[in-house]
Amino acid sequence: RAIPDSAFFVEDIVTPGKVMAKLKNLSSDKSAGIDQVATHALKMCAEVLAGPLATIFVESLRSSTLAVEWK
């Protein structure tokens, strides 16, 4: 597909595959974040979580909004 010089498609940058790779590479030694979800749980559920998380990230970038907890 032809891409204008300054344009990019968020869904080409944030993909379920890339999100899954990031989740699987999380350090198990790190403590849980503000959501209190252990990194071990994120790693174990990476295949199930990757698609929905990618969708949330893409929509957040498209709308230029972040959850208060992400700021």
All heavy atoms as TSV, in Angstrom:
chain	resi	resn	atom	element	x	y	z
A	1	ARG	N	N	0.843	-1.185	0.000
A	1	ARG	CA	C	0.000	0.000	0.000
A	1	ARG	C	C	0.875	1.230	0.000
A	1	ARG	O	O	1.932	1.249	0.622
A	1	ARG	CB	C	-0.977	-0.078	1.162
A	1	ARG	CG	C	-0.567	0.574	2.434
A	1	ARG	CD	C	-1.631	0.495	3.507
A	1	ARG	NE	N	-1.397	-0.648	4.372
A	1	ARG	CZ	C	-1.840	-0.753	5.590
A	1	ARG	NH1	N	-2.563	0.197	6.104
A	1	ARG	NH2	N	-1.605	-1.812	6.303
A	2	ALA	N	N	0.407	2.257	-0.674
A	2	ALA	CA	C	1.150	3.516	-0.735
A	2	ALA	C	C	0.916	4.300	0.540
A	2	ALA	O	O	-0.212	4.450	0.997
A	2	ALA	CB	C	0.705	4.334	-1.933
A	3	ILE	N	N	1.990	4.759	1.142
A	3	ILE	CA	C	1.898	5.494	2.397
A	3	ILE	C	C	2.387	6.915	2.161
A	3	ILE	O	O	3.492	7.112	1.641
A	3	ILE	CB	C	2.757	4.842	3.499
A	3	ILE	CG1	C	2.270	3.415	3.747
A	3	ILE	CG2	C	2.717	5.665	4.776
A	3	ILE	CD1	C	3.113	2.641	4.720
A	4	PRO	N	N	1.579	7.923	2.501
A	4	PRO	CA	C	2.047	9.304	2.381
A	4	PRO	C	C	3.318	9.505	3.186
A	4	PRO	O	O	3.551	8.821	4.184
A	4	PRO	CB	C	0.892	10.125	2.955
A	4	PRO	CG	C	-0.295	9.227	2.877
A	4	PRO	CD	C	0.236	7.821	2.994
A	5	ASP	N	N	4.138	10.445	2.763
A	5	ASP	CA	C	5.447	10.660	3.385
A	5	ASP	C	C	5.416	10.741	4.911
A	5	ASP	O	O	6.200	10.100	5.580
A	5	ASP	CB	C	6.086	11.948	2.842
A	5	ASP	CG	C	6.505	11.799	1.395
A	5	ASP	OD1	O	6.547	10.651	0.901
A	5	ASP	OD2	O	6.782	12.825	0.756
A	6	SER	N	N	4.511	11.539	5.461
A	6	SER	CA	C	4.535	11.750	6.910
A	6	SER	C	C	3.511	10.899	7.656
A	6	SER	O	O	3.381	11.019	8.857
A	6	SER	CB	C	4.281	13.229	7.211
A	6	SER	OG	O	2.996	13.580	6.739
A	7	ALA	N	N	2.804	10.055	6.959
A	7	ALA	CA	C	1.764	9.262	7.622
A	7	ALA	C	C	2.265	7.868	7.972
A	7	ALA	O	O	3.150	7.335	7.318
A	7	ALA	CB	C	0.540	9.150	6.714
A	8	PHE	N	N	1.696	7.304	8.982
A	8	PHE	CA	C	1.945	5.911	9.328
A	8	PHE	C	C	0.658	5.352	9.894
A	8	PHE	O	O	-0.238	6.090	10.291
A	8	PHE	CB	C	3.103	5.754	10.315
A	8	PHE	CG	C	2.822	6.313	11.679
A	8	PHE	CD1	C	2.293	5.508	12.674
A	8	PHE	CD2	C	3.099	7.634	11.981
A	8	PHE	CE1	C	2.031	6.004	13.938
A	8	PHE	CE2	C	2.830	8.135	13.242
A	8	PHE	CZ	C	2.302	7.327	14.209
A	9	PHE	N	N	0.576	4.071	9.905
A	9	PHE	CA	C	-0.613	3.417	10.405
A	9	PHE	C	C	-0.280	2.768	11.738
A	9	PHE	O	O	0.567	1.883	11.809
A	9	PHE	CB	C	-1.128	2.390	9.392
A	9	PHE	CG	C	-1.551	3.037	8.101
A	9	PHE	CD1	C	-0.681	3.116	7.025
A	9	PHE	CD2	C	-2.815	3.587	7.990
A	9	PHE	CE1	C	-1.076	3.730	5.846
A	9	PHE	CE2	C	-3.214	4.197	6.817
A	9	PHE	CZ	C	-2.342	4.277	5.742
A	10	VAL	N	N	-0.947	3.229	12.767
A	10	VAL	CA	C	-0.678	2.755	14.122
A	10	VAL	C	C	-0.814	1.243	14.199
A	10	VAL	O	O	-0.014	0.570	14.836
A	10	VAL	CB	C	-1.615	3.449	15.137
A	10	VAL	CG1	C	-1.429	2.874	16.522
A	10	VAL	CG2	C	-1.393	4.935	15.132
A	11	GLU	N	N	-1.825	0.692	13.499
A	11	GLU	CA	C	-2.042	-0.752	13.571
A	11	GLU	C	C	-0.913	-1.546	12.924
A	11	GLU	O	O	-0.783	-2.746	13.159
A	11	GLU	CB	C	-3.396	-1.141	12.984
A	11	GLU	CG	C	-3.589	-0.762	11.550
A	11	GLU	CD	C	-4.152	0.641	11.343
A	11	GLU	OE1	O	-4.273	1.426	12.286
A	11	GLU	OE2	O	-4.461	0.957	10.194
A	12	ASP	N	N	-0.071	-0.893	12.117
A	12	ASP	CA	C	1.107	-1.561	11.565
A	12	ASP	C	C	2.269	-1.542	12.550
A	12	ASP	O	O	3.193	-2.346	12.448
A	12	ASP	CB	C	1.545	-0.894	10.257
A	12	ASP	CG	C	0.538	-1.099	9.133
A	12	ASP	OD1	O	-0.220	-2.091	9.183
A	12	ASP	OD2	O	0.513	-0.275	8.216
A	13	ILE	N	N	2.222	-0.621	13.490
A	13	ILE	CA	C	3.300	-0.487	14.474
A	13	ILE	C	C	2.967	-1.263	15.745
A	13	ILE	O	O	3.818	-1.946	16.307
A	13	ILE	CB	C	3.544	1.004	14.794
A	13	ILE	CG1	C	4.043	1.711	13.527
A	13	ILE	CG2	C	4.526	1.172	15.936
A	13	ILE	CD1	C	4.097	3.198	13.645
A	14	VAL	N	N	1.731	-1.153	16.199
A	14	VAL	CA	C	1.288	-1.866	17.400
A	14	VAL	C	C	0.450	-3.058	16.933
A	14	VAL	O	O	-0.702	-2.908	16.576
A	14	VAL	CB	C	0.461	-0.954	18.325
A	14	VAL	CG1	C	0.019	-1.715	19.560
A	14	VAL	CG2	C	1.241	0.292	18.709
A	15	THR	N	N	1.060	-4.221	16.939
A	15	THR	CA	C	0.371	-5.432	16.480
A	15	THR	C	C	0.246	-6.420	17.631
A	15	THR	O	O	1.035	-6.371	18.589
A	15	THR	CB	C	1.153	-6.107	15.342
A	15	THR	OG1	O	2.406	-6.574	15.865
A	15	THR	CG2	C	1.400	-5.161	14.178
A	16	PRO	N	N	-0.716	-7.326	17.539
A	16	PRO	CA	C	-0.812	-8.353	18.582
A	16	PRO	C	C	0.486	-9.152	18.726
A	16	PRO	O	O	0.883	-9.480	19.843
A	16	PRO	CB	C	-1.963	-9.236	18.104
A	16	PRO	CG	C	-2.827	-8.307	17.318
A	16	PRO	CD	C	-1.855	-7.394	16.615
A	17	GLY	N	N	1.147	-9.430	17.625
A	17	GLY	CA	C	2.403	-10.174	17.683
A	17	GLY	C	C	3.486	-9.437	18.452
A	17	GLY	O	O	4.221	-10.030	19.248
A	18	LYS	N	N	3.570	-8.136	18.229
A	18	LYS	CA	C	4.571	-7.334	18.942
A	18	LYS	C	C	4.229	-7.204	20.420
A	18	LYS	O	O	5.112	-7.251	21.279
A	18	LYS	CB	C	4.705	-5.961	18.293
A	18	LYS	CG	C	5.374	-6.019	16.930
A	18	LYS	CD	C	5.470	-4.646	16.313
A	18	LYS	CE	C	6.117	-4.731	14.937
A	18	LYS	NZ	N	6.189	-3.414	14.285
A	19	VAL	N	N	2.938	-7.030	20.715
A	19	VAL	CA	C	2.511	-6.940	22.115
A	19	VAL	C	C	2.799	-8.269	22.813
A	19	VAL	O	O	3.316	-8.288	23.934
A	19	VAL	CB	C	1.017	-6.556	22.226
A	19	VAL	CG1	C	0.542	-6.654	23.668
A	19	VAL	CG2	C	0.778	-5.156	21.675
A	20	MET	N	N	2.502	-9.378	22.151
A	20	MET	CA	C	2.760	-10.688	22.747
A	20	MET	C	C	4.256	-10.874	23.014
A	20	MET	O	O	4.639	-11.359	24.077
A	20	MET	CB	C	2.251	-11.820	21.854
A	20	MET	CG	C	2.440	-13.183	22.497
A	20	MET	SD	S	1.562	-14.548	21.710
A	20	MET	CE	C	2.013	-14.381	20.009
A	21	ALA	N	N	5.089	-10.464	22.081
A	21	ALA	CA	C	6.534	-10.584	22.279
A	21	ALA	C	C	6.983	-9.776	23.491
A	21	ALA	O	O	7.803	-10.244	24.293
A	21	ALA	CB	C	7.277	-10.130	21.029
A	22	LYS	N	N	6.441	-8.569	23.634
A	22	LYS	CA	C	6.799	-7.734	24.789
A	22	LYS	C	C	6.331	-8.375	26.097
A	22	LYS	O	O	7.064	-8.380	27.082
A	22	LYS	CB	C	6.190	-6.331	24.650
A	22	LYS	CG	C	6.783	-5.508	23.550
A	22	LYS	CD	C	8.189	-5.096	23.879
A	22	LYS	CE	C	8.727	-4.149	22.839
A	22	LYS	NZ	N	10.111	-3.753	23.121
A	23	LEU	N	N	5.114	-8.904	26.096
A	23	LEU	CA	C	4.604	-9.549	27.300
A	23	LEU	C	C	5.451	-10.759	27.682
A	23	LEU	O	O	5.779	-10.950	28.853
A	23	LEU	CB	C	3.148	-9.984	27.101
A	23	LEU	CG	C	2.106	-8.883	27.047
A	23	LEU	CD1	C	0.754	-9.440	26.614
A	23	LEU	CD2	C	1.986	-8.167	28.378
A	24	LYS	N	N	5.807	-11.568	26.707
A	24	LYS	CA	C	6.586	-12.772	26.987
A	24	LYS	C	C	8.001	-12.450	27.452
A	24	LYS	O	O	8.637	-13.258	28.114
A	24	LYS	CB	C	6.618	-13.679	25.757
A	24	LYS	CG	C	5.292	-14.373	25.521
A	24	LYS	CD	C	5.382	-15.377	24.408
A	24	LYS	CE	C	4.090	-16.164	24.313
A	24	LYS	NZ	N	4.190	-17.301	23.413
A	25	ASN	N	N	8.483	-11.245	27.117
A	25	ASN	CA	C	9.837	-10.846	27.506
A	25	ASN	C	C	9.886	-10.032	28.789
A	25	ASN	O	O	10.946	-9.542	29.168
A	25	ASN	CB	C	10.508	-10.073	26.365
A	25	ASN	CG	C	10.926	-10.984	25.247
A	25	ASN	OD1	O	11.406	-12.087	25.482
A	25	ASN	ND2	N	10.740	-10.550	24.014
A	26	LEU	N	N	8.737	-9.875	29.462
A	26	LEU	CA	C	8.742	-9.158	30.735
A	26	LEU	C	C	9.612	-9.903	31.746
A	26	LEU	O	O	9.633	-11.121	31.781
A	26	LEU	CB	C	7.321	-9.046	31.292
A	26	LEU	CG	C	6.371	-8.107	30.583
A	26	LEU	CD1	C	4.959	-8.262	31.153
A	26	LEU	CD2	C	6.835	-6.666	30.705
A	27	SER	N	N	10.282	-9.141	32.572
A	27	SER	CA	C	11.114	-9.728	33.610
A	27	SER	C	C	10.232	-10.208	34.750
A	27	SER	O	O	9.458	-9.440	35.325
A	27	SER	CB	C	12.120	-8.704	34.133
A	27	SER	OG	O	12.812	-9.230	35.235
A	28	SER	N	N	10.337	-11.468	35.078
A	28	SER	CA	C	9.546	-12.038	36.175
A	28	SER	C	C	9.994	-11.507	37.531
A	28	SER	O	O	9.291	-11.685	38.529
A	28	SER	CB	C	9.651	-13.561	36.157
A	28	SER	OG	O	9.078	-14.065	34.975
A	29	ASP	N	N	11.146	-10.852	37.578
A	29	ASP	CA	C	11.665	-10.306	38.828
A	29	ASP	C	C	11.019	-8.979	39.202
A	29	ASP	O	O	11.179	-8.509	40.316
A	29	ASP	CB	C	13.175	-10.096	38.731
A	29	ASP	CG	C	13.924	-11.401	38.537
A	29	ASP	OD1	O	13.379	-12.459	38.901
A	29	ASP	OD2	O	15.049	-11.365	38.006
A	30	LYS	N	N	10.294	-8.372	38.263
A	30	LYS	CA	C	9.678	-7.067	38.518
A	30	LYS	C	C	8.389	-7.231	39.307
A	30	LYS	O	O	7.680	-8.217	39.178
A	30	LYS	CB	C	9.366	-6.347	37.191
A	30	LYS	CG	C	10.575	-6.128	36.308
A	30	LYS	CD	C	11.448	-5.058	36.871
A	30	LYS	CE	C	12.631	-4.844	35.929
A	30	LYS	NZ	N	13.551	-3.883	36.427
A	31	SER	N	N	8.090	-6.230	40.111
A	31	SER	CA	C	6.850	-6.277	40.888
A	31	SER	C	C	5.673	-5.859	40.016
A	31	SER	O	O	5.843	-5.295	38.940
A	31	SER	CB	C	6.956	-5.357	42.101
A	31	SER	OG	O	7.182	-4.027	41.687
A	32	ALA	N	N	4.477	-6.131	40.499
A	32	ALA	CA	C	3.255	-5.778	39.778
A	32	ALA	C	C	3.150	-4.262	39.663
A	32	ALA	O	O	3.647	-3.516	40.505
A	32	ALA	CB	C	2.047	-6.341	40.508
A	33	GLY	N	N	2.468	-3.821	38.620
A	33	GLY	CA	C	2.262	-2.395	38.412
A	33	GLY	C	C	1.055	-1.896	39.183
A	33	GLY	O	O	0.560	-2.553	40.102
A	34	ILE	N	N	0.550	-0.740	38.776
A	34	ILE	CA	C	-0.591	-0.125	39.454
A	34	ILE	C	C	-1.825	-1.027	39.424
A	34	ILE	O	O	-2.668	-0.975	40.307
A	34	ILE	CB	C	-0.902	1.259	38.852
A	34	ILE	CG1	C	-1.864	2.022	39.738
A	34	ILE	CG2	C	-1.425	1.136	37.436
A	34	ILE	CD1	C	-1.983	3.483	39.394
A	35	ASP	N	N	-1.907	-1.898	38.413
A	35	ASP	CA	C	-3.058	-2.805	38.298
A	35	ASP	C	C	-2.923	-4.043	39.185
A	35	ASP	O	O	-3.845	-4.848	39.289
A	35	ASP	CB	C	-3.250	-3.241	36.849
A	35	ASP	CG	C	-1.987	-3.857	36.261
A	35	ASP	OD1	O	-1.047	-4.181	37.013
A	35	ASP	OD2	O	-1.937	-4.005	35.031
A	36	GLN	N	N	-1.771	-4.205	39.804
A	36	GLN	CA	C	-1.479	-5.325	40.701
A	36	GLN	C	C	-1.499	-6.688	40.007
A	36	GLN	O	O	-1.694	-7.711	40.651
A	36	GLN	CB	C	-2.425	-5.325	41.908
A	36	GLN	CG	C	-2.269	-4.100	42.788
A	36	GLN	CD	C	-0.867	-3.953	43.339
A	36	GLN	OE1	O	-0.313	-4.878	43.908
A	36	GLN	NE2	N	-0.269	-2.791	43.149
A	37	VAL	N	N	-1.286	-6.690	38.679
A	37	VAL	CA	C	-1.199	-7.947	37.936
A	37	VAL	C	C	0.270	-8.348	37.892
A	37	VAL	O	O	1.119	-7.588	37.421
A	37	VAL	CB	C	-1.759	-7.810	36.500
A	37	VAL	CG1	C	-1.605	-9.119	35.744
A	37	VAL	CG2	C	-3.213	-7.378	36.544
A	38	ALA	N	N	0.574	-9.520	38.384
A	38	ALA	CA	C	1.959	-10.003	38.422
A	38	ALA	C	C	2.486	-10.228	37.010
A	38	ALA	O	O	1.751	-10.666	36.112
A	38	ALA	CB	C	2.028	-11.303	39.210
A	39	THR	N	N	3.765	-9.932	36.815
A	39	THR	CA	C	4.355	-10.127	35.490
A	39	THR	C	C	4.279	-11.583	35.059
A	39	THR	O	O	4.112	-11.873	33.878
A	39	THR	CB	C	5.819	-9.640	35.448
A	39	THR	OG1	O	6.557	-10.262	36.494
A	39	THR	CG2	C	5.899	-8.137	35.597
A	40	HIS	N	N	4.358	-12.491	36.009
A	40	HIS	CA	C	4.249	-13.917	35.679
A	40	HIS	C	C	2.891	-14.215	35.033
A	40	HIS	O	O	2.804	-14.950	34.060
A	40	HIS	CB	C	4.438	-14.764	36.941
A	40	HIS	CG	C	4.290	-16.231	36.703
A	40	HIS	ND1	N	5.247	-16.965	36.038
A	40	HIS	CD2	C	3.281	-17.084	36.999
A	40	HIS	CE1	C	4.819	-18.226	35.949
A	40	HIS	NE2	N	3.639	-18.319	36.525
A	41	ALA	N	N	1.831	-13.613	35.567
A	41	ALA	CA	C	0.489	-13.812	35.012
A	41	ALA	C	C	0.398	-13.233	33.606
A	41	ALA	O	O	-0.194	-13.838	32.704
A	41	ALA	CB	C	-0.562	-13.180	35.916
A	42	LEU	N	N	0.985	-12.060	33.397
A	42	LEU	CA	C	0.976	-11.448	32.061
A	42	LEU	C	C	1.708	-12.332	31.052
A	42	LEU	O	O	1.258	-12.500	29.915
A	42	LEU	CB	C	1.605	-10.061	32.108
A	42	LEU	CG	C	0.821	-8.998	32.878
A	42	LEU	CD1	C	1.659	-7.735	33.038
A	42	LEU	CD2	C	-0.499	-8.699	32.202
A	43	LYS	N	N	2.833	-12.889	31.485
A	43	LYS	CA	C	3.604	-13.769	30.593
A	43	LYS	C	C	2.822	-15.034	30.256
A	43	LYS	O	O	2.786	-15.463	29.102
A	43	LYS	CB	C	4.947	-14.132	31.235
A	43	LYS	CG	C	5.912	-12.966	31.306
A	43	LYS	CD	C	7.174	-13.332	32.027
A	43	LYS	CE	C	8.117	-14.037	31.089
A	43	LYS	NZ	N	9.478	-14.102	31.569
A	44	MET	N	N	2.186	-15.609	31.260
A	44	MET	CA	C	1.446	-16.857	31.053
A	44	MET	C	C	0.214	-16.651	30.160
A	44	MET	O	O	-0.199	-17.556	29.446
A	44	MET	CB	C	1.002	-17.442	32.397
A	44	MET	CG	C	2.155	-17.898	33.272
A	44	MET	SD	S	3.085	-19.261	32.579
A	44	MET	CE	C	1.850	-20.535	32.608
A	45	CYS	N	N	-0.364	-15.478	30.195
A	45	CYS	CA	C	-1.590	-15.188	29.435
A	45	CYS	C	C	-1.319	-14.327	28.198
A	45	CYS	O	O	-2.252	-13.781	27.605
A	45	CYS	CB	C	-2.584	-14.473	30.343
A	45	CYS	SG	S	-3.086	-15.447	31.766
A	46	ALA	N	N	-0.068	-14.221	27.801
A	46	ALA	CA	C	0.319	-13.333	26.702
A	46	ALA	C	C	-0.470	-13.596	25.422
A	46	ALA	O	O	-0.911	-12.652	24.755
A	46	ALA	CB	C	1.818	-13.449	26.436
A	47	GLU	N	N	-0.679	-14.859	25.070
A	47	GLU	CA	C	-1.370	-15.174	23.820
A	47	GLU	C	C	-2.819	-14.689	23.848
A	47	GLU	O	O	-3.346	-14.257	22.828
A	47	GLU	CB	C	-1.303	-16.663	23.531
A	47	GLU	CG	C	0.098	-17.114	23.156
A	47	GLU	CD	C	0.175	-18.594	22.825
A	47	GLU	OE1	O	-0.839	-19.176	22.416
A	47	GLU	OE2	O	1.269	-19.162	22.991
A	48	VAL	N	N	-3.462	-14.750	24.988
A	48	VAL	CA	C	-4.857	-14.329	25.116
A	48	VAL	C	C	-4.966	-12.805	25.233
A	48	VAL	O	O	-5.899	-12.200	24.700
A	48	VAL	CB	C	-5.515	-15.004	26.342
A	48	VAL	CG1	C	-6.908	-14.480	26.584
A	48	VAL	CG2	C	-5.524	-16.519	26.160
A	49	LEU	N	N	-4.013	-12.183	25.912
A	49	LEU	CA	C	-4.071	-10.751	26.167
A	49	LEU	C	C	-3.569	-9.884	25.013
A	49	LEU	O	O	-3.961	-8.715	24.901
A	49	LEU	CB	C	-3.241	-10.417	27.416
A	49	LEU	CG	C	-3.748	-10.967	28.738
A	49	LEU	CD1	C	-2.731	-10.686	29.843
A	49	LEU	CD2	C	-5.093	-10.362	29.068
A	50	ALA	N	N	-2.719	-10.427	24.159
A	50	ALA	CA	C	-2.055	-9.622	23.135
A	50	ALA	C	C	-3.031	-8.899	22.210
A	50	ALA	O	O	-2.866	-7.697	21.949
A	50	ALA	CB	C	-1.096	-10.494	22.330
A	51	GLY	N	N	-4.042	-9.584	21.718
A	51	GLY	CA	C	-4.997	-8.956	20.797
A	51	GLY	C	C	-5.772	-7.826	21.442
A	51	GLY	O	O	-5.787	-6.696	20.919
A	52	PRO	N	N	-6.429	-8.078	22.578
A	52	PRO	CA	C	-7.172	-6.993	23.230
A	52	PRO	C	C	-6.277	-5.815	23.656
A	52	PRO	O	O	-6.670	-4.659	23.508
A	52	PRO	CB	C	-7.797	-7.667	24.457
A	52	PRO	CG	C	-7.898	-9.104	24.068
A	52	PRO	CD	C	-6.703	-9.375	23.207
A	53	LEU	N	N	-5.093	-6.102	24.154
A	53	LEU	CA	C	-4.197	-5.014	24.546
A	53	LEU	C	C	-3.750	-4.206	23.332
A	53	LEU	O	O	-3.687	-2.973	23.388
A	53	LEU	CB	C	-2.974	-5.550	25.303
A	53	LEU	CG	C	-3.243	-6.008	26.726
A	53	LEU	CD1	C	-1.992	-6.641	27.323
A	53	LEU	CD2	C	-3.724	-4.854	27.588
A	54	ALA	N	N	-3.444	-4.869	22.228
A	54	ALA	CA	C	-3.061	-4.155	21.009
A	54	ALA	C	C	-4.194	-3.231	20.562
A	54	ALA	O	O	-3.950	-2.077	20.184
A	54	ALA	CB	C	-2.695	-5.142	19.901
A	55	THR	N	N	-5.415	-3.710	20.633
A	55	THR	CA	C	-6.572	-2.887	20.262
A	55	THR	C	C	-6.678	-1.656	21.158
A	55	THR	O	O	-6.896	-0.539	20.676
A	55	THR	CB	C	-7.870	-3.713	20.344
A	55	THR	OG1	O	-7.766	-4.806	19.430
A	55	THR	CG2	C	-9.089	-2.872	19.999
A	56	ILE	N	N	-6.501	-1.853	22.456
A	56	ILE	CA	C	-6.560	-0.725	23.402
A	56	ILE	C	C	-5.455	0.281	23.089
A	56	ILE	O	O	-5.702	1.496	23.050
A	56	ILE	CB	C	-6.443	-1.224	24.853
A	56	ILE	CG1	C	-7.705	-1.998	25.232
A	56	ILE	CG2	C	-6.185	-0.068	25.823
A	56	ILE	CD1	C	-7.592	-2.773	26.533
A	57	PHE	N	N	-4.233	-0.186	22.852
A	57	PHE	CA	C	-3.117	0.712	22.563
A	57	PHE	C	C	-3.343	1.472	21.265
A	57	PHE	O	O	-3.105	2.689	21.181
A	57	PHE	CB	C	-1.795	-0.054	22.501
A	57	PHE	CG	C	-1.419	-0.736	23.800
A	57	PHE	CD1	C	-0.695	-1.919	23.784
A	57	PHE	CD2	C	-1.780	-0.220	25.027
A	57	PHE	CE1	C	-0.336	-2.558	24.957
A	57	PHE	CE2	C	-1.431	-0.853	26.222
A	57	PHE	CZ	C	-0.702	-2.023	26.180
A	58	VAL	N	N	-3.812	0.789	20.217
A	58	VAL	CA	C	-4.060	1.432	18.920
A	58	VAL	C	C	-5.135	2.509	19.065
A	58	VAL	O	O	-4.973	3.635	18.582
A	58	VAL	CB	C	-4.455	0.391	17.844
A	58	VAL	CG1	C	-5.044	1.064	16.609
A	58	VAL	CG2	C	-3.254	-0.459	17.462
A	59	GLU	N	N	-6.227	2.176	19.720
A	59	GLU	CA	C	-7.309	3.154	19.891
A	59	GLU	C	C	-6.861	4.337	20.741
A	59	GLU	O	O	-7.248	5.476	20.483
A	59	GLU	CB	C	-8.555	2.496	20.469
A	59	GLU	CG	C	-9.232	1.541	19.514
A	59	GLU	CD	C	-9.573	2.170	18.172
A	59	GLU	OE1	O	-10.066	3.322	18.129
A	59	GLU	OE2	O	-9.328	1.509	17.137
A	60	SER	N	N	-6.033	4.082	21.739
A	60	SER	CA	C	-5.504	5.156	22.565
A	60	SER	C	C	-4.634	6.094	21.728
A	60	SER	O	O	-4.749	7.319	21.818
A	60	SER	CB	C	-4.690	4.572	23.723
A	60	SER	OG	O	-4.105	5.601	24.484
A	61	LEU	N	N	-3.784	5.537	20.897
A	61	LEU	CA	C	-2.922	6.359	20.041
A	61	LEU	C	C	-3.735	7.111	18.987
A	61	LEU	O	O	-3.482	8.285	18.722
A	61	LEU	CB	C	-1.857	5.491	19.380
A	61	LEU	CG	C	-0.803	4.941	20.334
A	61	LEU	CD1	C	0.033	3.872	19.647
A	61	LEU	CD2	C	0.078	6.070	20.853
A	62	ARG	N	N	-4.710	6.445	18.396
A	62	ARG	CA	C	-5.554	7.104	17.390
A	62	ARG	C	C	-6.319	8.286	17.974
A	62	ARG	O	O	-6.475	9.309	17.323
A	62	ARG	CB	C	-6.570	6.112	16.827
A	62	ARG	CG	C	-6.048	5.253	15.745
A	62	ARG	CD	C	-7.210	4.504	15.124
A	62	ARG	NE	N	-6.714	3.519	14.192
A	62	ARG	CZ	C	-7.334	2.387	13.922
A	62	ARG	NH1	N	-8.482	2.102	14.512
A	62	ARG	NH2	N	-6.831	1.548	13.056
A	63	SER	N	N	-6.813	8.132	19.175
A	63	SER	CA	C	-7.625	9.187	19.785
A	63	SER	C	C	-6.787	10.190	20.581
A	63	SER	O	O	-7.330	11.159	21.118
A	63	SER	CB	C	-8.683	8.572	20.701
A	63	SER	OG	O	-8.060	7.915	21.793
A	64	SER	N	N	-5.500	9.939	20.667
A	64	SER	CA	C	-4.583	10.812	21.424
A	64	SER	C	C	-5.016	10.959	22.878
A	64	SER	O	O	-4.949	12.041	23.454
A	64	SER	CB	C	-4.469	12.190	20.770
A	64	SER	OG	O	-3.969	12.079	19.466
A	65	THR	N	N	-5.481	9.856	23.453
A	65	THR	CA	C	-5.868	9.881	24.861
A	65	THR	C	C	-5.182	8.743	25.607
A	65	THR	O	O	-4.932	7.681	25.049
A	65	THR	CB	C	-7.396	9.726	25.038
A	65	THR	OG1	O	-7.805	8.512	24.424
A	65	THR	CG2	C	-8.145	10.883	24.428
A	66	LEU	N	N	-4.879	9.010	26.853
A	66	LEU	CA	C	-4.277	8.004	27.721
A	66	LEU	C	C	-5.124	7.864	28.980
A	66	LEU	O	O	-5.690	8.842	29.468
A	66	LEU	CB	C	-2.867	8.418	28.141
A	66	LEU	CG	C	-1.785	8.401	27.084
A	66	LEU	CD1	C	-0.495	8.961	27.666
A	66	LEU	CD2	C	-1.550	7.009	26.573
A	67	ALA	N	N	-5.169	6.679	29.493
A	67	ALA	CA	C	-5.819	6.462	30.775
A	67	ALA	C	C	-5.048	7.247	31.835
A	67	ALA	O	O	-3.831	7.372	31.749
A	67	ALA	CB	C	-5.845	4.979	31.118
A	68	VAL	N	N	-5.744	7.760	32.803
A	68	VAL	CA	C	-5.106	8.547	33.864
A	68	VAL	C	C	-3.965	7.770	34.498
A	68	VAL	O	O	-2.901	8.302	34.771
A	68	VAL	CB	C	-6.144	8.961	34.937
A	68	VAL	CG1	C	-5.478	9.624	36.133
A	68	VAL	CG2	C	-7.181	9.890	34.318
A	69	GLU	N	N	-4.170	6.454	34.673
A	69	GLU	CA	C	-3.153	5.620	35.308
A	69	GLU	C	C	-1.896	5.484	34.461
A	69	GLU	O	O	-0.849	5.122	34.967
A	69	GLU	CB	C	-3.718	4.222	35.592
A	69	GLU	CG	C	-4.810	4.204	36.627
A	69	GLU	CD	C	-6.190	4.557	36.066
A	69	GLU	OE1	O	-6.332	4.751	34.841
A	69	GLU	OE2	O	-7.135	4.635	36.848
A	70	TRP	N	N	-1.985	5.742	33.157
A	70	TRP	CA	C	-0.822	5.607	32.265
A	70	TRP	C	C	0.026	6.860	32.231
A	70	TRP	O	O	1.115	6.865	31.712
A	70	TRP	CB	C	-1.271	5.295	30.854
A	70	TRP	CG	C	-1.901	3.958	30.674
A	70	TRP	CD1	C	-2.103	2.989	31.619
A	70	TRP	CD2	C	-2.429	3.426	29.470
A	70	TRP	NE1	N	-2.714	1.907	31.070
A	70	TRP	CE2	C	-2.930	2.148	29.747
A	70	TRP	CE3	C	-2.528	3.911	28.169
A	70	TRP	CZ2	C	-3.512	1.337	28.785
A	70	TRP	CZ3	C	-3.118	3.121	27.213
A	70	TRP	CH2	C	-3.601	1.849	27.515
A	71	LYS	N	N	-0.492	7.955	32.768
A	71	LYS	CA	C	0.224	9.249	32.684
A	71	LYS	C	C	1.280	9.350	33.751
A	71	LYS	O	O	1.269	8.762	34.755
A	71	LYS	CB	C	-0.753	10.399	32.781
A	71	LYS	CG	C	-1.646	10.483	31.563
A	71	LYS	CD	C	-2.591	11.640	31.659
A	71	LYS	CE	C	-3.470	11.699	30.424
A	71	LYS	NZ	N	-4.386	12.812	30.447
